[in-house]
Amino acid sequence: MELTQILIIFLLLGIAQGFFLCALLLTRRENAAANRILAATMAAFALFLVESVLYVNGHFHDFPHLIGISQPVIFIFGPAIYLYVRTISGGHQKPGRRDLLHFAPAVLVVMYFLPFYLKTGPEKIAYVETLMRDGDPVDLVVIEWLKLWHGAAYTLVTFGVLRRYRRRLEDNFSTLDRINLGWLRDILLGTMVIWAVAIGSSGLALLGIKPLDNGLSFVPLALVVFVYVIGILGLRQPEVFWPPAPAVTTGEVPEAPEAPPSH
């Protein structure tokens, strides 16, 4: 089996893992707000990987209407991780309506690419083939770098949220708080690695250097590893996904033990 085929299988397994984690998190009622945010993040990762597979060995010819689905999805990564960390560190307080503004860039990208999304399959294929032959136009280059700066900025903001959370725990550091802090630290570290790989890959592309052939890139491969790490860490630390239910109190005063009989 060729290396390209092995990597395709690796990406497909990552897609399946992302959607599986999304479905699993949505079925849990405990920690609902945070789990829904993380479920949406896993779905966004999986959709990005779906388009990544399309460009390996020209498979976009078979599924032209999936071309471009990752363009707005990438603008979801940063806000979703930020809101997840903020929700966990803030006592699982649900995000409000104002937090929808974090996803305004993704909506704007959808609107910008709407004329492309409405094209026929052959038109989309012809457009991609033109890009492969002549290179990306200015607007796509600008959007590509906006993705990187957008993700890096949200990663820095999320780091600030996590640092404040750690300071609050200095005087009250329960076992669950310690688990949450370690979990969020791992999530943020993985996010930082993904964006570092993305920035490095874009820098190499500007220099005309392509370490991988056949439409492969290091970014989706790193993202698959991240998705699997999240699943493994979640299994090892179930308290993160499914925190223990608080003890139920009835308000009844326990009866005093009977006095021993006197002799």
KOLMILO-64488 format. One line per field, with one value per residue (C-alpha): residue number from 1; residue in three letters; chain; y, z, x. Coordinates in nm, 3 decimals. Example, Ala and Ser with C-alpha at 12.3 -4.5 7.8 and 13.67 -1.06 7.14 Angstrom:
REM residues 2
pos	1, 2
code	ALA, SER
unit	A, A
v	-0.450, -0.106
w	0.780, 0.714
u	1.230, 1.367
//
This chain:
REM residues 263
pos	1, 2, 3, 4, 5, 6, 7, 8, 9, 10, 11, 12, 13, 14, 15, 16, 17, 18, 19, 20, 21, 22, 23, 24, 25, 26, 27, 28, 29, 30, 31, 32, 33, 34, 35, 36, 37, 38, 39, 40, 41, 42, 43, 44, 45, 46, 47, 48, 49, 50, 51, 52, 53, 54, 55, 56, 57, 58, 59, 60, 61, 62, 63, 64, 65, 66, 67, 68, 69, 70, 71, 72, 73, 74, 75, 76, 77, 78, 79, 80, 81, 82, 83, 84, 85, 86, 87, 88, 89, 90, 91, 92, 93, 94, 95, 96, 97, 98, 99, 100, 101, 102, 103, 104, 105, 106, 107, 108, 109, 110, 111, 112, 113, 114, 115, 116, 117, 118, 119, 120, 121, 122, 123, 124, 125, 126, 127, 128, 129, 130, 131, 132, 133, 134, 135, 136, 137, 138, 139, 140, 141, 142, 143, 144, 145, 146, 147, 148, 149, 150, 151, 152, 153, 154, 155, 156, 157, 158, 159, 160, 161, 162, 163, 164, 165, 166, 167, 168, 169, 170, 171, 172, 173, 174, 175, 176, 177, 178, 179, 180, 181, 182, 183, 184, 185, 186, 187, 188, 189, 190, 191, 192, 193, 194, 195, 196, 197, 198, 199, 200, 201, 202, 203, 204, 205, 206, 207, 208, 209, 210, 211, 212, 213, 214, 215, 216, 217, 218, 219, 220, 221, 222, 223, 224, 225, 226, 227, 228, 229, 230, 231, 232, 233, 234, 235, 236, 237, 238, 239, 240, 241, 242, 243, 244, 245, 246, 247, 248, 249, 250, 251, 252, 253, 254, 255, 256, 257, 258, 259, 260, 261, 262, 263
code	MET, GLU, LEU, THR, GLN, ILE, LEU, ILE, ILE, PHE, LEU, LEU, LEU, GLY, ILE, ALA, GLN, GLY, PHE, PHE, LEU, CYS, ALA, LEU, LEU, LEU, THR, ARG, ARG, GLU, ASN, ALA, ALA, ALA, ASN, ARG, ILE, LEU, ALA, ALA, THR, MET, ALA, ALA, PHE, ALA, LEU, PHE, LEU, VAL, GLU, SER, VAL, LEU, TYR, VAL, ASN, GLY, HIS, PHE, HIS, ASP, PHE, PRO, HIS, LEU, ILE, GLY, ILE, SER, GLN, PRO, VAL, ILE, PHE, ILE, PHE, GLY, PRO, ALA, ILE, TYR, LEU, TYR, VAL, ARG, THR, ILE, SER, GLY, GLY, HIS, GLN, LYS, PRO, GLY, ARG, ARG, ASP, LEU, LEU, HIS, PHE, ALA, PRO, ALA, VAL, LEU, VAL, VAL, MET, TYR, PHE, LEU, PRO, PHE, TYR, LEU, LYS, THR, GLY, PRO, GLU, LYS, ILE, ALA, TYR, VAL, GLU, THR, LEU, MET, ARG, ASP, GLY, ASP, PRO, VAL, ASP, LEU, VAL, VAL, ILE, GLU, TRP, LEU, LYS, LEU, TRP, HIS, GLY, ALA, ALA, TYR, THR, LEU, VAL, THR, PHE, GLY, VAL, LEU, ARG, ARG, TYR, ARG, ARG, ARG, LEU, GLU, ASP, ASN, PHE, SER, THR, LEU, ASP, ARG, ILE, ASN, LEU, GLY, TRP, LEU, ARG, ASP, ILE, LEU, LEU, GLY, THR, MET, VAL, ILE, TRP, ALA, VAL, ALA, ILE, GLY, SER, SER, GLY, LEU, ALA, LEU, LEU, GLY, ILE, LYS, PRO, LEU, ASP, ASN, GLY, LEU, SER, PHE, VAL, PRO, LEU, ALA, LEU, VAL, VAL, PHE, VAL, TYR, VAL, ILE, GLY, ILE, LEU, GLY, LEU, ARG, GLN, PRO, GLU, VAL, PHE, TRP, PRO, PRO, ALA, PRO, ALA, VAL, THR, THR, GLY, GLU, VAL, PRO, GLU, ALA, PRO, GLU, ALA, PRO, PRO, SER, HIS
unit	A, A, A, A, A, A, A, A, A, A, A, A, A, A, A, A, A, A, A, A, A, A, A, A, A, A, A, A, A, A, A, A, A, A, A, A, A, A, A, A, A, A, A, A, A, A, A, A, A, A, A, A, A, A, A, A, A, A, A, A, A, A, A, A, A, A, A, A, A, A, A, A, A, A, A, A, A, A, A, A, A, A, A, A, A, A, A, A, A, A, A, A, A, A, A, A, A, A, A, A, A, A, A, A, A, A, A, A, A, A, A, A, A, A, A, A, A, A, A, A, A, A, A, A, A, A, A, A, A, A, A, A, A, A, A, A, A, A, A, A, A, A, A, A, A, A, A, A, A, A, A, A, A, A, A, A, A, A, A, A, A, A, A, A, A, A, A, A, A, A, A, A, A, A, A, A, A, A, A, A, A, A, A, A, A, A, A, A, A, A, A, A, A, A, A, A, A, A, A, A, A, A, A, A, A, A, A, A, A, A, A, A, A, A, A, A, A, A, A, A, A, A, A, A, A, A, A, A, A, A, A, A, A, A, A, A, A, A, A, A, A, A, A, A, A, A, A, A, A, A, A, A, A, A, A, A, A, A, A, A, A, A, A
v	0.000, 0.341, 0.614, 0.835, 0.564, 0.514, 0.887, 0.895, 0.617, 0.809, 1.120, 0.922, 0.768, 1.117, 1.232, 0.937, 1.006, 1.372, 1.300, 1.018, 1.250, 1.511, 1.264, 1.128, 1.473, 1.575, 1.278, 1.385, 1.602, 1.665, 1.962, 2.036, 2.385, 2.295, 1.959, 2.120, 2.370, 2.093, 1.885, 2.174, 2.205, 1.837, 1.869, 2.170, 1.975, 1.683, 1.909, 2.063, 1.716, 1.620, 1.889, 1.805, 1.452, 1.591, 1.737, 1.419, 1.264, 1.491, 1.344, 1.683, 1.571, 1.314, 1.549, 1.901, 2.040, 1.979, 2.216, 2.523, 2.397, 2.451, 2.821, 2.946, 2.646, 2.749, 3.075, 2.865, 2.694, 2.987, 3.115, 2.763, 2.673, 3.011, 2.970, 2.613, 2.715, 3.012, 2.795, 2.532, 2.787, 3.006, 2.744, 2.609, 2.933, 2.918, 3.157, 3.439, 3.577, 3.835, 3.550, 3.475, 3.778, 3.565, 3.375, 3.684, 3.631, 3.281, 3.421, 3.690, 3.428, 3.226, 3.536, 3.610, 3.258, 3.226, 3.291, 3.007, 2.773, 2.829, 2.725, 2.390, 2.098, 2.133, 2.507, 2.438, 2.177, 2.414, 2.686, 2.457, 2.340, 2.705, 2.771, 2.471, 2.594, 2.970, 2.997, 3.164, 3.512, 3.798, 3.758, 3.395, 3.478, 3.753, 3.520, 3.251, 3.484, 3.622, 3.266, 3.233, 3.569, 3.507, 3.169, 3.297, 3.593, 3.372, 3.135, 3.423, 3.540, 3.185, 3.162, 3.471, 3.311, 2.996, 3.193, 3.385, 3.056, 2.915, 3.220, 3.184, 2.826, 2.903, 2.928, 2.661, 2.372, 2.075, 1.749, 1.834, 2.181, 2.023, 1.786, 2.072, 2.285, 2.006, 1.924, 2.286, 2.324, 2.021, 2.154, 2.491, 2.334, 2.122, 2.427, 2.619, 2.333, 2.324, 2.696, 2.681, 2.404, 2.606, 2.920, 2.719, 2.546, 2.877, 3.022, 2.729, 2.767, 3.132, 3.012, 2.758, 2.465, 2.171, 1.894, 1.664, 1.570, 1.476, 1.756, 1.647, 1.895, 1.874, 2.071, 1.807, 1.535, 1.730, 1.796, 1.423, 1.359, 1.635, 1.484, 1.143, 1.295, 1.467, 1.137, 0.949, 1.215, 1.230, 0.856, 0.882, 1.178, 1.118, 1.388, 1.649, 1.534, 1.393, 1.565, 1.387, 1.485, 1.696, 1.519, 1.540, 1.679, 1.632, 1.890, 1.628, 1.631, 1.292, 1.115, 1.106, 0.762, 0.592, 0.604, 0.269, 0.115, 0.194, -0.082
w	0.000, -0.100, 0.155, 0.000, 0.046, 0.407, 0.475, 0.310, 0.543, 0.833, 0.737, 0.691, 1.036, 1.174, 1.010, 1.159, 1.500, 1.485, 1.400, 1.657, 1.934, 1.819, 1.843, 2.176, 2.334, 2.213, 2.390, 2.732, 2.949, 3.211, 3.142, 2.845, 2.747, 2.735, 2.568, 2.293, 2.220, 2.205, 1.987, 1.742, 1.745, 1.663, 1.378, 1.243, 1.257, 1.072, 0.798, 0.747, 0.712, 0.461, 0.219, 0.286, 0.155, -0.162, -0.289, -0.242, -0.587, -0.731, -0.553, -0.576, -0.923, -0.754, -0.496, -0.641, -0.416, -0.110, -0.246, -0.028, 0.278, 0.497, 0.414, 0.677, 0.906, 0.987, 1.133, 1.383, 1.534, 1.739, 1.882, 1.963, 2.162, 2.337, 2.439, 2.552, 2.778, 2.909, 2.983, 3.173, 3.364, 3.442, 3.627, 3.315, 3.256, 2.923, 2.649, 2.579, 2.257, 2.236, 2.201, 1.858, 1.738, 1.765, 1.461, 1.250, 1.046, 0.951, 0.838, 0.632, 0.462, 0.374, 0.219, 0.026, -0.116, -0.176, -0.555, -0.571, -0.364, -0.608, -0.910, -1.081, -1.018, -1.347, -1.284, -0.941, -1.081, -1.354, -1.095, -0.880, -1.183, -1.273, -0.922, -0.945, -1.276, -1.217, -0.837, -0.587, -0.662, -0.421, -0.239, -0.151, -0.033, 0.192, 0.334, 0.393, 0.604, 0.781, 0.892, 1.047, 1.226, 1.341, 1.488, 1.647, 1.806, 1.960, 2.088, 2.271, 2.418, 2.528, 2.693, 2.896, 3.007, 3.118, 3.307, 3.502, 3.579, 3.721, 3.942, 4.083, 4.176, 4.379, 4.701, 4.619, 4.421, 4.426, 4.242, 3.971, 3.928, 3.885, 3.620, 3.439, 3.442, 3.301, 3.036, 2.922, 2.919, 2.689, 2.461, 2.433, 2.376, 2.094, 1.944, 1.952, 1.774, 1.501, 1.432, 1.441, 1.180, 0.970, 0.983, 0.904, 0.610, 0.471, 0.503, 0.312, 0.045, -0.005, -0.069, -0.318, -0.094, -0.077, 0.149, 0.064, -0.280, -0.421, -0.245, 0.105, 0.381, 0.734, 0.878, 0.835, 0.949, 1.266, 1.317, 1.299, 1.573, 1.780, 1.738, 1.852, 2.148, 2.258, 2.241, 2.434, 2.703, 2.734, 2.803, 3.058, 3.230, 3.213, 3.479, 3.209, 2.983, 3.254, 3.589, 3.898, 3.991, 4.305, 4.614, 4.661, 4.993, 5.127, 5.401, 5.665, 5.993, 6.063, 6.365, 6.671, 6.761, 7.043, 7.381, 7.504, 7.777, 8.130, 8.367
u	0.000, 0.137, 0.203, -0.067, -0.330, -0.223, -0.256, -0.600, -0.715, -0.563, -0.761, -1.083, -1.044, -0.993, -1.317, -1.503, -1.352, -1.453, -1.815, -1.825, -1.706, -1.957, -2.246, -2.123, -2.096, -2.442, -2.600, -2.477, -2.701, -2.436, -2.212, -2.441, -2.320, -1.952, -2.016, -2.223, -1.948, -1.689, -1.925, -1.952, -1.574, -1.532, -1.783, -1.593, -1.266, -1.427, -1.566, -1.224, -1.076, -1.346, -1.232, -0.868, -0.928, -1.085, -0.758, -0.556, -0.511, -0.781, -1.083, -1.258, -1.370, -1.594, -1.748, -1.735, -2.007, -1.790, -1.527, -1.492, -1.679, -1.373, -1.339, -1.588, -1.536, -1.179, -1.310, -1.506, -1.201, -1.071, -1.402, -1.522, -1.210, -1.222, -1.587, -1.524, -1.236, -1.432, -1.735, -1.537, -1.330, -1.632, -1.834, -2.012, -2.200, -2.379, -2.263, -2.508, -2.647, -2.370, -2.123, -2.270, -2.073, -1.760, -1.885, -1.951, -1.629, -1.747, -2.083, -1.910, -1.695, -2.007, -2.160, -1.841, -1.821, -2.195, -2.163, -1.910, -2.127, -2.414, -2.206, -2.255, -2.024, -1.831, -1.786, -1.637, -1.402, -1.288, -1.225, -1.008, -0.812, -0.747, -0.617, -0.387, -0.251, -0.227, -0.209, -0.442, -0.581, -0.525, -0.856, -0.789, -0.439, -0.576, -0.843, -0.582, -0.368, -0.675, -0.752, -0.408, -0.415, -0.771, -0.681, -0.360, -0.541, -0.808, -0.541, -0.371, -0.702, -0.781, -0.441, -0.530, -0.858, -0.677, -0.413, -0.679, -0.853, -0.531, -0.482, -0.835, -0.761, -0.452, -0.652, -0.910, -0.769, -1.006, -0.946, -1.199, -1.048, -0.706, -0.844, -1.021, -0.708, -0.494, -0.757, -0.790, -0.412, -0.383, -0.659, -0.488, -0.147, -0.287, -0.454, -0.127, 0.051, -0.215, -0.188, 0.193, 0.185, -0.061, 0.155, 0.467, 0.298, 0.176, 0.525, 0.672, 0.403, 0.503, 0.857, 0.730, 0.821, 0.577, 0.713, 0.419, 0.287, -0.055, -0.241, -0.140, -0.064, 0.073, -0.220, -0.496, -0.256, -0.179, -0.550, -0.629, -0.373, -0.534, -0.882, -0.756, -0.573, -0.895, -1.080, -0.811, -0.779, -1.157, -1.169, -0.891, -1.056, -1.433, -1.487, -1.427, -1.712, -1.936, -1.873, -2.006, -2.358, -2.385, -2.505, -2.880, -2.992, -3.344, -3.322, -3.416, -3.233, -3.078, -3.214, -2.993, -2.866, -3.044, -2.873, -2.746, -2.957, -2.845, -2.758
//
